[in-house]
């Protein structure tokens, strides 16, 4: 048996415009919900960052939320946990990691109810480092999904490895990057995909394959791909109705087919089964304890050799990324100070604003658009910078009206000035090198 575990990742940033969100819903999200609703045998693992869940509700698109919840309640869909505002977790520190994960769970639980009880964890952009293991385990997750490039041992197709953390273990699953990217870039049709699955079995009796890609791939990035690919794959794997009395002719047809194609032949639906990722833990034996490589699903082996595990968000040699992270560090440090000195309602107002704005300002998109691999958009980079500036504004206001000494207040004012200088340098890069 070949067990195929597909994962779809739903995400849009908090500053996404209404008309773009509506277009994505019409082209991708609603058709996907409809597709899975019409295929009762289909299963899928879904990550939806809670920032998007809130956006859908705020923009009058809660039917997508209801559809996903219904699929979950019917047992066709399992949710994963993640970081609410899609921060690159290895780059923000463990306290912020934990906060983002908890916020994600709280918000999605509010909208999806009791069926939102994720066993698995999807780190945004599959950005992994050893540092994220502890907060993932602390929030009750049992497994994590990573890019195939993170796998440090022979490819695990018939065993399930894990990452040790003291007395606890976090089960490690790896995306088949090659197969997933072939689907994402339309280099395979449905029949070609099924054939690839069969070829991956090799000499093993039972194997598993995990694919993962953006949900927006289906219908938004590639028009009608949810029907032309997903629909056809799931229909090809639809179980045959049991053959009862009077079904001898049909049985003879099945037997003839097996004689022609073999028990695992191209026309045999019985050798591939679609499952959720969590089900793989029950089907396959435990492997070894491993140390995955720090990486993302956009990281190459050359990047890893070059000490550049997150090239699209903190690229080695990317001067703009360095300036962005310096500015964000100022915003974070000032927010932490503001929260410590919030001893009155007036101070707390601005400190809480800074804290809530910082959660959103950690989003990955501003760095992705500054990567030049090949993404580049000065407006989306600048929008992220403006979000960070609002954090600094409110954090310093809280510090300014606090009981801190004038010398301490001046120290933080210097950070405001440093932030202003960094924003000027970033803006100059956008204007002069765009």
DOKEKE-564801 format. One record per atom (N, C-alpha, C): residue in one letter; x, y, z negated. Coordinates in steps of 0.02 Angstrom, whole numbers, plus 32768, in hexadecimal, padded with zeros to 4 digits. Example, Ala and Ser with C-alpha at 12.3 -4.5 7.8 and 13.67 -1.06 7.14 Angstrom:
REM DOKEKE-564801
a82947EE47E7A/a82677F1F7E7A/a82947F5B7E7A/s82827F907E9E/s82AC7FCB7E9B/s828580027E76/
This chain:
REM DOKEKE-564801
x802A7FC58000/x800080008000/x802C803E8000/x801880708026/x803880B18027/x800880E28005/x801E81007FCF/x7FF5812F7FA9/x800981767FBC/x7FDA819A7FD9/x7FE781DF7FEE/x7FC6820E7FBD/x7FEE823C7FA0/x7FD5826C7F6E/x7FDF82B37F89/x7FAB82D17FA7/x7FB183147FC2/x7FA3834A7F8D/x7FC983807F8F/x7FBE83B97F63/x7FB483F87F8D/x7F8284207F7C/x7F7784607F9C/x7F7F84987F68/x7FA484CC7F7C/x7FB485047F50/x7F8D85427F66/x7F5F85597F3C/x7F3785947F4A/x7F5585D07F25/x7F6686047F49/x7F8186407F27/x7F7B867E7F53/x7F6886B57F34/x7F6D86F87F50/x7F8087277F18/x7FA8875B7F27/x7FBE87897EF2/x7F8587B57ED9/x7F8E87D17E9E/x7F5987FA7E7F/x7F4988397EA7/x7F7988517ECF/x7F6D888E7EF6/x7F58887E7F3E/x7F4088417F4A/x7F2788307F8C/x7EE988597F9C/x7EE488717FDA/x7EAB889A7FEE/x7E6C886F7FF7/x7E33888F7FF0/x7DF3886B7FF5/x7DEA884B8039/x7DFB8870806E/x7DED885580B1/x7E1A881A80C2/x7E58881A80A9/x7E8487E080B5/x7E6B87A4808D/x7E5887B0804E/x7E3F877A8025/x7DFF875C8043/x7DD38787805C/x7D96876E807C/x7DA5874480B9/x7DD6875A80E1/x7DEA8736811D/x7E0586F0810B/x7E2F86EE80D7/x7E4C86AE80C2/x7E15867F80A8/x7DE6869B8083/x7DAE8672806A/x7D86865580A4/x7D77867E80D5/x7D4D8668810D/x7D7286358139/x7DB3863E8141/x7DD98613816F/x7DF485D5814D/x7E0185D9810C/x7E2585A280EB/x7E00858680AE/x7DF685AF807B/x7DDD8595803B/x7D9885758041/x7D6A8598805F/x7D26857C8065/x7D25853E8092/x7D46853F80CC/x7D48850280F5/x7D6884C780D2/x7D9B84D380A8/x7DBA849C8083/x7D8A847F8050/x7D6784AA802C/x7D3784917FFB/x7D018468801E/x7CE984818057/x7CB6845E807E/x7CD0841B8097/x7D0E841A80AE/x7D2B83DC80C7/x7D2D83A68091/x7D4683B88056/x7D4C83878020/x7D0783738006/x7CD883A08008/x7C9583907FF2/x7C74835D8020/x7C85835F8060/x7C6783328091/x7C8B82EF8096/x7CC482E88074/x7CEA82AA8077/x7CF0828D8030/x7CBE8266801C/x7CBD824D7FD7/x7CF782217FC3/x7D1B82057FF3/x7D5481DA7FE2/x7D9582027FDD/x7D9382417FF2/x7DD0826A7FF3/x7DE582807FAD/x7E2582837FA1/x7E40829C7F61/x7E7882CE7F70/x7E8282FC7F41/x7EB6832F7F4A/x7ECA834B7F06/x7F08835D7F00/x7F2083827EC6/x7F2583CB7ED9/x7F0B83F77EAF/x7F06843E7EBF/x7F2784697E89/x7F5184967E9F/x7F6784CD7E73/x7F46850D7E8B/x7F2585307E5E/x7F0C85737E6D/x7F2385A07E34/x7F4E85CF7E44/x7F6685FE7E11/x7F2C86287DF9/x7F2986327DB7/x7EEF86537D99/x7EE7869B7DB0/x7F1C86BA7DC7/x7F1686FE7DE4/x7EE686FC7E1F/x7EEA86C87E48/x7EBD86C17E81/x7E7786B07E69/x7E7086867E37/x7E2E86757E1D/x7E0A86B47E07/x7E2C86E17DE4/x7E0D87207DD0/x7DFD874C7E0C/x7E2A874D7E3D/x7E1D87757E7A/x7DDE875E7E9D/x7DD6871C7EA4/x7D9B87017EC6/x7D5B87157EA1/x7D5D87137E5F/x7D2387277E38/x7D1687727E3E/x7D4A879A7E3A/x7D4387E37E3D/x7D2A87FB7E81/x7D3B87D67EB7/x7D2A87EB7EFB/x7CEC87C87F15/x7CC587AA7EEA/x7C86878B7EFF/x7C8E874B7F26/x7CC387277F1A/x7CD086E87F3E/x7CD286AD7F0E/x7CA886B17EDB/x7CA8867D7EA7/x7C8C863B7EC0/x7C70863A7EFD/x7C5985FA7F19/x7C9485CA7F24/x7CCF85E67F31/x7D0B85BC7F39/x7D1C859C7EF6/x7D1885C37EC0/x7D2585A97E7D/x7CF385717E6D/x7CB4857E7E7B/x7C7F854D7E6D/x7C8A850D7E96/x7CA085157ED4/x7CAC84DB7EFF/x7CE584B07EE5/x7D1B84CF7ED1/x7D5484AA7EB5/x7D4184887E74/x7D1A84AC7E4B/x7D04848E7E0B/x7CD984517E18/x7CAC84557E48/x7C80841D7E58/x7CA883E17E70/x7CDA83EC7E9A/x7D0483B67EB2/x7D2A83957E78/x7D4083BE7E4A/x7D6383A47E0F/x7D3583797DE5/x7CF883917DDA/x7CC8836C7DB1/x7CB4832B7DD2/x7CB883287E14/x7CA782EA7E38/x7CE382BA7E3B/x7D1C82CF7E21/x7D5682A37E20/x7D7E82A27E61/x7D7182D17E8D/x7D9582D27ECD/x7DD283007ECB/x7DD883277E98/x7E0C83597E94/x7E28835C7E4E/x7E6A83617E47/x7E88836F7E06/x7EAE83B07E0B/x7EAB83D87DD5/x7ECF84177DD3/x7F14840E7DB3/x7F42843A7DC5/x7F82843E7DA3/x7F8584807D7D/x7FB384847D4E/x7FC284C37D2D/x7FF584E97D56/x7FFF85297D45/x803085527D67/x803C85927D3E/x805985C57D5E/x806286077D3F/x802E86367D5C/x800A86597D31/x7FD0867F7D47/x7FDF86AF7D80/x801486D67D79/x8022870A7DAA/x805A86F67DDB/x806786B57DE0/x8094869B7E13/x80DB86B87E0C/x80F386B97DCE/x813886CE7DC2/x816886957DD1/x81A586A67DE5/x81D986737DEF/x81F486627DA9/x81DC862C7D8D/x81E6861E7D46/x8230861B7D31/x825D85FC7D56/x82A285F87D3F/x82C4863C7D38/x82A586717D52/x82C586B37D53/x82AA86E37D1E/x827B86CD7CF4/x825A86FD7CC7/x826286EE7C7D/x828486B97C6A/x828C86AA7C23/x8254867F7C08/x826486567BD5/x823486247BBD/x81F686427B9D/x81FD867A7B79/x81C286987B5A/x818F86AE7B8F/x81A886CD7BC4/x817C86E27BFA/x816086A67C20/x818886737C28/x816F86357C48/x8133861B7C21/x813C86147BE0/x810785F87BB7/x80C986237BBA/x80D186657BB9/x809886937BBC/x8072868B7BFE/x809686877C35/x807686807C77/x8050863E7C7C/x806C86097C61/x804B85C87C64/x800C85C77C39/x801185E37BFD/x7FD785E67BD0/x7FA086117BED/x7FB2864A7C09/x7F8086767C29/x7F5D86527C63/x7F84862D7C89/x7F6786087CC1/x7F3485D57CA9/x7F4785B07C75/x7F19857D7C5A/x7EDA859C7C3E/x7EE285D27C18/x7EA885F27BF9/x7E77860D7C2D/x7E91862E7C5F/x7E66864C7C93/x7E4386177CBC/x7E6985E67CD4/x7E4A85B17CFD/x7E1985877CD6/x7E27857C7C96/x7DF785587C6B/x7DB5857E7C66/x7DBA85BF7C63/x7D7E85E97C5F/x7D5385E17C9C/x7D7285DD7CD7/x7D4B85DA7D15/x7D3885927D2A/x7D6385627D1C/x7D57851E7D33/x7D3B84F07CFC/x7D3C85067CBE/x7D1D84DF7C89/x7D4884A47C75/x7D2684727C59/x7D4884387C3C/x7D6E840E7C70/x7D5A84127CAF/x7D7D83EA7CE1/x7DC384057CEE/x7DD084427CD8/x7E14845D7CDF/x7E3D84457CA3/x7E5F840E7CAC/x7E8883F07C78/x7EC683D17C99/x7EF283FC7CB2/x7F2883E47CDD/x7F5C83B97CBA/x7F6A83807CD9/x7FA283567CC2/x7FE4836D7CE2/x7FDE83877D1E/x801A839A7D44/x802683E47D45/x806283F77D5A/x8076843D7D5B/x8096844E7D9E/x807F84857DBC/x809A849E7DFB/x80BF84DF7DED/x810284DF7DEA/x8125851F7DE1/x812085487E21/x810F85887E1C/x810985B07E59/x814685A97E86/x8139859F7EC6/x816D85947EF9/x819785567EEA/x817D852B7EBE/x81A284F07EA7/x81E785037E8D/x81ED853F7E70/x822C85577E55/x823985347E12/x826B850A7E11/x827984E07DD6/x82BE84F07DBA/x82C384EF7D79/x830284EB7D55/x82F584C47D14/x832884AD7CF5/x832084877CB6/x82FB84B27C82/x830284F47C85/x82E385217C53/x8297851D7C52/x827885097C88/x822F850A7C89/x821084CA7C6B/x823A84987C5D/x822084587C44/x81FD84617C01/x821D84857BD3/x8202848C7B90/x81BD84AE7B90/x81B484E97BAF/x817185077BAE/x813D84DE7BD3/x815184B97C06/x8121848E7C2A/x810884577BFC/x813684387BD7/x812284037BA8/x80FA84207B6E/x810E845A7B55/x80EC84787B1C/x80A384887B2B/x809384937B69/x804E84A37B7D/x802784657B93/x8042842A7B84/x801C83EC7B8B/x801F83CA7BCE/x804A83E07BFB/x804F83C07C3C/x807A83817C39/x806983507C63/x808C83107C62/x80BB83087C9D/x80AE832C7CD4/x80D983257D0E/x80E383697D30/x8117836C7D59/x812883A87D7E/x813783957DC6/x812583C17DF4/x813383B67E3B/x816B83E47E51/x819C83C97E75/x81D583F07E8D/x81E183E17ED6/x820A840C7EF4/x821E84017F39/x824A83C37F3E/x824983A37F76/x827383687F80/x82BD83787F79/x82D183B57F88/x831883C87F84/x833083C67F3C/x830283C77F0C/x831583C57EC4/x832883807EAD/x8317834C7ED4/x832283077EBE/x836D82F67EBE/x838882E27E85/x83D182D67E80/x83E5828E7E8B/x83B582617E97/x83C3821A7E9D/x83A582007EDE/x83AC81BE7EE9/x838D81A07F24/x834281AF7F23/x832681B87F5E/x82E081CD7F63/x82B0819D7F40/x828881B67F11/x825B818A7EEA/x8219817F7F0F/x821481467F2F/x81D681377F54/x81AD81007F33/x81CB80DC7F04/x81A680A67EE4/x81AF80A57E98/x81CF80DB7E7D/x81D680E47E35/x81C9812D7E25/x81B9813B7DE6/x81AB817F7DD0/x81DF81927D9B/x820A81C17DAD/x823F81D77D80/x8224820C7D4F/x824D821E7D1E/x823782507CEE/x8273827A7CD6/x826382B27CB6/x829582E07C9B/x828F82DC7C4F/x82C582CD7C2E/x82C482C77BE5/x82CC830B7BC4/x82A583167B8E/x82AB83537B67/x82A283407B1E/x82D8832D7AFD/x82D383147AB9/x82AE82D17AB9/x827A82CE7A91/x825282907A8E/x821C828E7AC4/x821482C37AE8/x81E082C77B1B/x81FD82BA7B61/x81D082A97B8E/x81E482A07BD4/x81B182C17C01/x81CA82E17C35/x81A083017C68/x81A982DA7CA9/x817382BB7CC0/x817782947CFE/x818682C27D39/x81B382AC7D64/x81CB82D57D9C/x81B282B87DDE/x818C82E17E03/x817882CF7E47/x819982FF7E78/x81AA82E47EB3/x81CB830C7EE5/x81A3830D7F26/x819B83487F40/x817883507F81/x81A483357FB9/x818583127FE8/x81A883018025/x81AA83408050/x81E48363804D/x81EA83A3806F/x81E3839E80BB/x8201836A80D7/x820183638120/x81BA83588139/x81978329811B/x8153831A8131/x812483558124/x812B837580EA/x810083AE80D9/x810B83E8810A/x814A83F5811B/x8158842C8149/x8141841D8190/x814483DD81A3/x812B83CB81E5/x80E083DA81EB/x80BB83CD81B5/x807483DC81B4/x8069842881B4/x8090844C818A/x808884948183/x809684B981C4/x80C3849E81ED/x80D584C0822B/x80B8849D8269/x80888472825D/x806284508292/x8090842882C1/x80C1840782A2/x80ED83DC82C9/x80D5839482CA/x809C838782A9/x807E834482A8/x8033834A82AD/x8015831D82D2/x7FCC831982D0/x7FB882E3829E/x7F7882D58297/x7F6082A68264/x7F7C8260826F/x7F79824782AC/x7F92820382B9/x7FDD81FE82AF/x8001823382C3/x8049823482B8/x805B8235826E/x803382578247/x803E825A81FF/x8034821581E0/x7FFF81F381F2/x7FF281B181D7/x8029818081EB/x804281868227/x8078815B823D/x80B881698215/x80C481A98207/x80FE81BC81DE/x80F8819D8198/x80BC819F817B/x80B28181813A/x80C58138813B/x80B08114816E/x80BD80CD8173/x810980BF817B/x812A80EB819F/x817280E181AA/x819980EC8169/x817E8116813D/x81A0812480FE/x819E80EA80CC/x817380B980D9/x816E808180AB/x81AD805780AB/x81CC805080E4/x8209802780E7/x81FB7FDF80D5/x82257FC380A9/x821E7F7D8096/x81FA7F738054/x81E27FAB8036/x81BF7FA67FF6/x81777F8F8000/x815E7F6D7FCD/x81187F577FCE/x80EA7F927FC6/x80F77FBB7F93/x80CE7FF67F84/x80FB80337F7E/x80E7806A7F9E/x810C80A97F98/x80DB80E27F91/x80F6811C7F7E/x80CC81587F7B/x80EF81927F9F/x80C681BF7FB8/x80DF81FB7FDA/x80B682367FC1/x80DA826B7FAC/x80B982A87F96/x80C682DF7FC9/x809082FD7FE2/x80978337800D/x807A83737FE8/x809483AE7FF6/x807B83EB7FD6/x808684268005/x805384508009/x8058848B8034/x802484BE801E/x802A84FB8038/x7FF9852F8029/x7FB5851B8045/x7F818527801D/x7F3D85198035/x7F2D85458072/x7F4A85818074/x7F3C85B080AB/x7F56859780EE/x7F81856480EC/x7F998544812A/x7F5E852D8154/x7F2A85158132/x7EF284F58153/x7EBB85288161/x7EB8853F819F/x7E83856C81B4/x7E9885B581B8/x7EC685CA818C/x7EDC8610818D/x7F1C861881B5/x7F5185F481A0/x7F8F85F681C5/x7F8985D18207/x7F6685988207/x7F5B85718244/x7F108568824B/x7EF48586827D/x7EAB85858287/x7E90853E828E/x7E5C852F8267/x7E3984EE826A/x7E6484B38255/x7E9E84BF8236/x7ECA84888223/x7EAC845C81ED/x7E7D847881C7/x7E5C844F8194/x7E32841881B5/x7E17842681F1/x7DF083F38215/x7E1E83C88240/x7E4A83E98266/x7E7383C58296/x7EA783988275/x7EBC83AA8239/x7EEC837F8216/x7ECD835D81DA/x7EBD838381A5/x7EA583658168/x7E67833A8173/x7E3783578197/x7DF9833281A3/x7E0582F081C6/x7E3082F281FA/x7E3D82B58220/x7E63828281F7/x7E93829981CD/x7EB8826A81A3/x7E8A82488172/x7E618270814F/x7E338253811D/x7E008224813E/x7DE782378177/x7DB7820B8199/x7DD781CA81AF/x7E1781CD81C3/x7E3B819081D7/x7E458161819C/x7E45817E8160/x7E5081558124/x7E1081448100/x7DD78155811E/x7D97814780FE/x7D8D80FC80F6/x7D7F80E580B9/x7D75809D80AE/x7D3B808280D6/x7D42804480EE/x7D0B80258113/x7CD6800D80E2/x7C99801080F7/x7C627FF780CD/x7C6A7FAB80C2/x7C5B7F938087/x7C5F7F4B807B/x7C367F2380AE/x7C527EEC80C3/x7C2F7EC380F5/x7C067E8E80D1/x7BC67E9280D6/x7B9A7E6380B3/x7B807E2E80E3/x7B4A7E0F80CF/x7B2C7DDC80FA/x7B157DFA813C/x7B1F7DD68170/x7B0B7DF181B2/x7B427E1A81D1/x7B7B7E2181AF/x7BB07E4A81CA/x7BE87E2181E8/x7BD97DE58200/x7C0C7DB9821A/x7C2E7DD58258/x7C067DF68283/x7C227E1182C0/x7C557E4782B0/x7C437E74827F/x7C707EA8826A/x7CAF7E8B824B/x7CA67E558224/x7CE07E358205/x7D0E7E198239/x7CF27DFC826F/x7D1C7DE082A4/x7D437E1882C6/x7D247E5382CD/x7D467E8C82EB/x7D827EA182C0/x7D777EA3827E/x7DAD7EB68251/x7DE57E838255/x7DD47E428254/x7E067E0E8257/x7E2E7E128298/x7E0B7E1E82CF/x7E2D7E258310/x7E5D7E5F830F/x7E467E9782F2/x7E717ED382ED/x7EB17EC382C7/x7EAA7E9E8290/x7EE57E8E8268/x7F147E60828E/x7EF87E3282B7/x7F237E0682DF/x7F4B7E2E8311/x7F2B7E62832D/x7F4B7E8A8361/x7F7F7EBA8343/x7F6A7EDD830D/x7F957F1282F2/x7FBC7EFE82B4/x7FAB7EC68296/x7FCB7EB38259/x7FA77ECF821D/x7FB57EB481E3/x7F907EC881A6/x7F9A7F118196/x7FD47F2F81AB/x7FDF7F76819F/x7FE37F9B81E1/x7FBC7F848211/x7FBD7FA28254/x7F9E7FE68257/x7FA580078291/x7F90804C8298/x7F468055828D/x7F1F8023829B/x7ED7802A8295/x7EBC800F8253/x7EE87FFD8225/x7ED37FE181E5/x7ED2801881B1/x7E9780258194/x7E90805A8163/x7EA48045811D/x7EB380058115/x7EBC7FEB80D1/x7F027FF480B6/x7F32800A80DE/x7F77800D80C6/x7F8B805180AC/x7F60808480B4/x7F6E80C68099/x7F3480DC806D/x7F4580F28031/x7F1181088003/x7F22814E7FE9/x7EF2817B7FEB/x7EFD81BF7FD2/x7EEC81C17F88/x7F1981E07F60/x7F1181E37F18/x7F2582287EFF/x7F1482377EC1/x7F2F82737EA1/x7F7582637E88/x7F9C82977E7B/x7FE0828C7E64/x7FE1826A7E1F/x7FB2827C7DF4/x7FB0825E7DB2/x7FA582127DB5/x7F8081FC7DE7/x7F7481B37DEE/x7FB4818D7DFC/x7FE581AE7E19/x8024818B7E28/x804781737DE8/x803D81977DB1/x805C81837D72/x804181407D59/x800381317D6D/x7FE480F27D57/x7FF580B97D86/x800780C97DC4/x801180967DF7/x8059807E7DF9/x808A80AC7DEF/x80D0809B7DFA/x80F780977DB9/x812A806C7DB7/x815180637D7A/x817E809F7D6C/x819280A47D2D/x81BE80DA7D17/x820480CF7D31/x822281047D49/x826781017D62/x829981167D2D/x82C781417D40/x82FD81567D13/x82F4819E7CFE/x831C81B37CCC/x831E81F97CB8/x834E821E7CE6/x833782567D01/x835F827A7D34/x836482C47D22/x839282E77D44/x839A832F7D3D/x8392834E7D83/x835483647D94/x834A83827DD6/x837483C17DE0/x838183D07E1E/x83A7840B7E2F/x837C844A7E2A/x839A84807E13/x837884C17E15/x836C84D37E5D/x832C84E27E6E/x831B84EC7EB5/x82D485057EBB/x82BE85107EF9/x827985207F09/x826784FB7F49/x822985027F60/x821784DF7F9E/x822E85067FDC/x8252853D7FD1/x827285628009/x82BE855F8004/x82D885357FD8/x831F852E7FCD/x833B84F57FF7/x837585008016/x839784CC803C/x83D184AF8013/x83EA8477802A/x842584598009/x84608489800C/x846684AD8044/x849C84DE804A/x849585168016/x8457852B8009/x844B855D7FD5/x846385437F90/x845285047F82/x846584E77F42/x84B184E37F3C/x84D384CF7F71/x851C84CB7F71/x853A85117F68/x851685437F80/x852F85887F7C/x851B85AB7F3A/x84FB85857F0C/x84E685A37ECD/x84AF85D77ED6/x848185C87F05/x844C85F77F17/x840885D37F15/x83F185BF7ED9/x83B785927ED4/x837485B37EE5/x837085F67EE1/x833086187EEE/x833B86507F21/x834E863F7F5D/x836686717F8E/x833186A47FA3/x82F286927F9F/x82BE86C17FB5/x82A786F17F7F/x82C086E77F41/x82A987107F09/x82E3872E7EE0/x831C87117EE4/x8358872D7EC3/x839587167EEA/x8396872C7F29/x83C787127F58/x840E87297F49/x843C86FB7F4D/x8482870B7F44/x8498873B7F7B/x84B387757F67/x84C887A67F98/x849187D57FAF/x845387CC7F94/x841C87F87FA7/x841B88347F76/x8436886D7F8D/x843C88A87F61/x83F888C27F4B/x83C688BD7F76/x838488D57F64/x836688AB7F2C/x836D88697F31/x8356883D7EFB/x837788517EB9/x83B788607EB9/x83DA88727E7C/x83BD88B17E5D/x83AF88E37E87/x839189217E6F/x834B89147E53/x832488EB7E75/x82E088DB7E5D/x82E188BB7E18/x830E888B7E0F/x831188687DCF/x832D88957D97/x835A88C37DA8/x837188F37D76/x8338891F7D5F/x830F89357D8E/x82D689607D7D/x82A389397D53/x829788FB7D66/x826788D17D41/x828088C47CFA/x82C288BB7CF2/x82DD88AF7CAE/x82D188EC7C81/x82D889287C9C/x82C989647C75/x828089637C60/x825389537C8F/x820C89517C7F/x81FD891D7C49/x821E88E47C4C/x821288AF7C1A/x822C88C47BD6/x826988DD7BD3/x828788F17B93/x825E89287B71/x824689587B98/x8220898E7B7C/x81DB89767B63/x81BF89467B87/x817E892A7B71/x818689057B2F/x81BB88DE7B28/x81C688BA7AE9/x81CD88EB7AAF/x81F189227ABB/x81F989547A86/x81B689757A76/x819089857AA9/x814F89A57A9F/x812189797A75/x812189387A81/x80F7890A7A5B/x810D89087A12/x814E890D7A05/x8167890B79C0/x815489487998/x814F898279B9/x814389C17994/x80F989D47995/x80CD89A879AF/x808689B979B4/x806489B27971/x806989E67948/x804D89E57904/x800D8A0C78FD/x7FF68A2C7932/x7FB78A517930/x7F908A437970/x7F508A55796F/x7F268A4979AA/x7F408A6E79E7/x7F578AAC79DD/x7F6F8AD47A15/x7FAC8AB57A35/x7FDA8A9E7A0A/x80178A7D7A25/x80058A3B7A45/x7FD98A157A24/x7FC589D37A3C/x7FA489D87A81/x7F7F8A0D7A8D/x7F5E8A177ACE/x7F908A147B06/x7FC68A3A7B00/x7FF88A3C7B36/x802489FE7B36/x803289E37AFA/x805B89A67AF7/x8036896C7B18/x7FF589667B0A/x7FCD89307B28/x7FC789397B74/x7FC189787B89/x7FBF89857BD2/x8000896F7BF2/x803889817BD2/x8079896D7BEE/x807F89217BF1/x806888FF7BBC/x806C88B67BBA/x804288967BF1/x800588AC7BFA/x7FDA88917C2E/x7FF488A07C74/x800E88DD7C7D/x802988EF7CBE/x806988C87CCE/x809088B97C9A/x80CD88927CA5/x80BD884C7CBD/x8089882E7CA2/x807587EB7CB9/x806C87EA7D04/x804A881D7D1E/x803E88207D67/x807D88337D8D/x80A7885D7D6E/x80E388767D90/x811888407D9A/x810F88067D7B/x813E87CF7D83/x813287A77DC2/x80FE87B77DE8/x80EC87907E23/x8126878C7E55/x812887537E78/x816187427EA2/x816287677EE5/x812987807EFB/x812387987F40/x815287D17F50/x815C87FF7F20/x818788397F2C/x81CE88257F3E/x81E687ED7F21/x822987D57F30/x822A87AE7F71/x81F587887F7E/x81F087607FBB/x81F3878D7FF9/x81D087C67FF5/x81CF87F4802E/x8211881A8036/x823D88158004/x827E88368007/x82B688058018/x82A587C88029/x82D887948031/x82FC87988074/x82DA87B180A7/x82F687B280EB/x8307876B8104/x82E0873A80EE/x82EA86F58108/x82AA86D88124/x828886F68153/x829387378173/x8264876D8157/x82458761811E/x820E878B8106/x822787D080F2/x820288038109/x8214884880FA/x81D688748104/x81C1889680CF/x818888C380D3/x819188FA809F/x81A0893680B5/x81B1896B8085/x8175897E8059/x813889798073/x80FE898C804B/x80F1895B8012/x80F8891A8020/x80ED88E87FEC/x812588E87FB9/x816288F77FCE/x819988FF7F9F/x818B893B7F72/x817589727F90/x816989AF7F6A/x812E89A87F3B/x80FB89827F4F/x80C389777F22/x80D989547EE1/x810789247EE8/x812289037EAC/x814889347E81/x816D89617EA0/x819389937E7C/x816489C27E55/x812D89D47E74/x80FC8A007E53/x80DC89DD7E17/x80D1899C7E1C/x80B689767DE3/x80E789787DA8/x812789707DB8/x815989737D83/x815E89B97D65/x815889EC7D8F/x815C8A317D76/x81248A407D44/x80E98A257D50/x80B18A2F7D22/x80BF8A0E7CDF/x80E289D57CE1/x80F689B47CA2/x812389E27C7A/x815689FE7C9A/x81858A2A7C78/x81628A687C5D/x81348A847C84/x810F8ABF7C6F/x80EA8AB47C2D/x80C58A7E7C29/x809D8A707BED/x80C88A587BB3/x80FC8A327BC2/x81288A1B7B8D/x814B8A567B6C/x81648A847B95/x81878ABD7B76/x81568AEB7B51/x811A8AF27B6A/x80E98B1B7B47/x80DD8AFE7B01/x80D78ABD7AFB/x80CE8A9D7AB9/x810B8AAA7A8D/x81478AA57AA9/x81848AB17A83/x81888AFA7A6D/x81768B277A99/x817B8B6F7A8B/x814F8B857A51/x81148B687A4B/x80E68B7E7A15/x80EB8B5179D7/x811D8B2579D6/x81278AF8799E/x814F8B1A7966/x815D8AF47931/x81848B0E78F8/x81CF8B037900/x81E58AEF793B/x822D8AE67946/x82518B29793D/x82918B25792C/x82B98B627925/x82C18B83796A/x82D28BC37968/x82DC8BE779A7/x83168BCA79CF/x83498BB179AC/x83828B9379CF/x836C8B5479F5/x83428B2B79D5/x83298AEE79F6/x82FC8B007A31/x82D28B327A28/x82A78B487A5F/x82D08B607A9A/x83058B857A8B/x83318B9E7AC1/x83538B647AE5/x83658B317ABF/x83848AF67ADE/x83558AD77B12/x83158AD37B02/x82E68AB77B31/x82D48AE77B69/x82DA8B287B5B/x82CF8B587B91/x83068B527BC5/x83438B437BAF/x83798B377BDF/x83698AFC7C0C/x83468ACB7BF1/x83318A937C1B/x82FC8AA97C4F/x82D18AD77C3A/x82A18AF37C6A/x82C78B147CA4/x82FA8B3A7C93/x83228B5C7CC5/x83468B2A7CF2/x83618AF57CD3/x83838AC07CFA/x83518A9F7D29/x83148A947D11/x82E18A767D3C/x82D18AA37D77/x82CE8AE47D6A/x82C08B157D9F/x82F78B127DD4/x83368B0D7DBD/x836E8B097DEB/x836B8AC97E15/x835A8A917DF5/x83548A527E19/x831C8A557E4D/x82E48A757E3B/x82AD8A7B7E6C/x82C28AA47EA8/x82EA8AD87E9C/x83038B017ED4/x83318AD87F01/x835C8AAF7EE3/x83888A857F0B/x83618A527F34/x832E8A347F13/x83058A047F38/x82E08A257F71/x82C38A5F7F64/x829E8A837F98/x82CC8A967FD1/x830A8AAC7FC1/x833A8ABC7FF6/x83488A808022/x834F8A458003/x835B8A09802A/x832089FA8058/x82E38A06803F/x82A889F98068/x82A58A2980A3/x82B98A688098/x82B58A9A80CC/x82EF8A9680FE/x832A8A8780E4/x83668A8B810F/x83788A498130/x83618A128112/x837589D1812D/x833A89A68142/x830189C5814C/x82C6899F8160/x82C3898F81A8/
